[in-house]
Amino acid sequence: MPEAVLLKLGGSVLTEKGNPGTIRRENLAMISREIAGHCKIPLLIVHGAGSCGHPEAHRFRLMEGLTGQNREGVFLTHRAVSKLNRVVVTALREKGTEAIGIHPLDSCYAENGRIISMETRHIREMLSRGIVPVLHGDVVMDGIKGTTIVSGDQLVSYLGRSLHFGRIGLATDVPGVLSGDAVIPVLTPQTIGQVRIGSSRHTDVTGGMEGKIRELLELARGGTCSEIFHVEQTGAFLDGRPHGGTVVRGGA
């Protein structure tokens, strides 16, 4: 069996981040075509929430924990991200991919904002049998704070360690990690201090590019490389061809 691949689709490539709840249909159709053309690759997809979930989580301050006043936010945030997940899964299936949505709220447990445990045996079984699991950033229960938001990037980090993917790629709305207008070809734990990473200009409760790099550096320290590239290069990544993006790896 070919090596399994984990593909993260950024919320900014699936939704208009300044326009709550609006899907970028052309991007989603293009991504779905590319994935359908690589159906022989065992593939796990994780997607961000973008404007379907971040506004709700921010409004109810779910990153700060659960209070008697914001419990409704758990339902509303999960409903928003689940709706996006259904749209993504439907688009993939319409192009011929055997995709199925999986909600982290159902299987994740966190403490102080970090995943402590997550059931993954069903995901491993799906990958081995030609099914494409599609997970997403979600609100989950937290044993310390009551609730928290688990980003798609944290899911990539956790699943990358626990399921040992051969390749991990993140499709974004930029061509890689940028220094000015230039793409940084390689980032390591040793060189990250030389780079200034800006934050998202839209509502993002999970840290934007800074949070993404933090999660990927943790993977790199454990020996797992990952790649960041423009969404239009998704096909190149799946093919294993150069995509002009950034590789995050351990070592100098």
N, C-alpha and C positions, 0 to 999 in steps of 0.2 A: 504494500500500500504506500502511495506517495506520502511524504511528510506532511503533517497537519499544519495548517496556516491559521493564524489569528489575524483578522482584519478589523481595525477600529475605524468607524465612520464618524467623523467629528460632527457635533451638533450644528456647527456653522455651515457644513456642506449640505445638510438635510433640511435646515430651517432658516428662515430670515430672522436672525437674532435680534434685530431691532423692531420686529413686527410679530408680537406674540401669536403663536399657534399657526403661523403660515409656513407651509411646506414648499421646499424648492423642488418642484416636480421634475424639471428637466434634469437636474443633478441626479435625482433618485432613479429616473428612467435610464440614464447613462450608466450609473453604477450597477443597476440590475442587469443590464445587457452584458456588461463586462463579467460579472459573476457567473451568469448563466453560461458564458463561453468558456468557463474554467470549471465545469461541473465534476471533473475527475479528481479535483483537489479536495481532500478533507478540510472543510472550512468552518471556522467559528467566527461569527460576526458579533461585534459589540458596537453599539452606537450611542452617541451622546444625546442629551435632551434638547439642547439648543433653546429655542423660544417656547418649546412644549415642556414645561416643567420648571425651568429656572425662575421664571417670574413668580410662580406659585410658591416655590420653596423660599424665595427671597421675601415674599409678602408675609409668610407665616413664620419666618426666621427658624426654619427647621434645623439648620446647621447648629443652632445654639441649644437644641434639645426640645423636649416635649414639656409643655405646661398645660394647665387646665384650660387655657384660652386658645391654643393653636392645634388642638387635636384634629379639627376639620381639615387642616392643611395636609395631613398625611393622606387622607382620601383624595383631595383635590389634586395634589401633586402626583400621586400614583396614577390617577385617572388620566392626567395630561400626558405623562410619559408612556403609559400603556397605549393610548390612542396613537401616538407617533409610532410605537412599535408595531401596531397592527397595520399601519399604512406601509411601513417598510417591508414587513413580511408579505403583505398582499402584492406589492410591486415585485418583489423577488419571485414569488410563486407565479405571477402572470408571465414572467419570462422563462419559466421552466425550472426554477431552483426549488428543491424540496426543503423550504425554510419553515421553521416553527419558532414562535416567540417564547421566551423564558423570562419571567419576572424575578429579579433579585429579591424583592420584598418577600417572596415565597420561600427562599432558600438561604438567605444571608443573615448572619448575626454579627453585629459590630459592637465595639467598645471604644468610646472616645473618638468616634469618627472613622475607625479603621476596621476592616473586615477581620473578624476572628475565626469564623467558620463559614463554610459554604458547601452545600452538597453538590458534587461534580460528577458522581458516577453516571448519572443519566446523560450528562453532556458527553462524556467519553464514549458511552454506548452509541449515542447518535452519530458522532463523528465516524465511528467504525462501520456504520451501516448506511452511510450516504445521506444522512439528514444534516441540514445546516441549522444549528441552533443560533438564534438571534437574541442577544441580551442587550440591556440598556442601562444607562444611569438611572438610579431609582432612589426613593426613600426607603430606608430599612430600619428595623428596630435596633436600638442601641442599649446595651445593658447598663451603661453609665448615665447617658444623657436622655434615654427614653427613645429618641429617634435621631437619625442623621441622614445626610445625603451621601450616597456612594456614587462617585463619578464613574463614567465609562472608563476613564484612564486608570482608576484604582482597580476596576474589574480586570483590565488588561494586565496590570501588574500581578494581581492575585492569581488569575488563571494562567498567566504565563509561567509562573513558578510551579503551580500545582499540576498542570497538565503537560508541561514540557513541550511546547510547540517548536517545530523546526524553524519557523519564520514568523515574525510579528511585524505588522505594518500599520501605520496610522495615516489615513487619508484626511487631509485638512484643506482649508481654503487658502493656504499659502504654500510655496514650493518647498518649504523646509524650515529649519530654524534659521532666522536671518540675523546678520550683523550689518546694519544699514540696509542696503538693497541686495547684498550678496548672501547666498546660501552657505551656511557652515557645513562642510561635507561630513565632518566627524565630530561628535561630542563624547567626552569621557568624564568620569568623576574628577579627573585631574585637570581638565581644561574648562570645566563649567564656570569656574570663578572668573574667567576672562570674558564672559559673555553677559551682556545685560539683556534680560528678557522682559518685554513689556507685558502688561495685563490687558485683558479684553476691554474694549470700550463699551461693551454691552453687559447687561446683567448676567453674571456668571458666579454662582455660589460655590464652584468647585475649583477655582484657581486659574482658569484659562491656560495659556501656554506654559506659564510657570509651574502650575500643578502637573501638567502633562510631562514636562521634563523631569520633575522630581520623581514621579512614578517610574519613568523609564530608566533613570539612573539607578534606582533600586534594583531593577531587573539586571542592569549592566553589571552592578557589583556582584551579582550572583552568577554571572557568566552568560546571561541571555541578551543577545543583541536585538535591537528593534530599529525600524526605519520610519522616517516621517517624510511625506511627499504630498504634492498637490493631488487633489482628487482625480484630475484628468489623467494622472499617471497610474491609476489603479490597475489597469491592464498590464502595464509594464511591471509593476510589483508582483502581480500574480504570476506573470511569466518568468520572473526572476531576472528581468532585464534592468539596465540602469534607468533610474527615474529622476536623477538630478536633485534628490533630496538629501536629508541628513541621516546618517547612521549613528545611533547611540550605542556605544559598546564600552566594555571595560578595558583597562590598560591605557597606556600613554598614547 
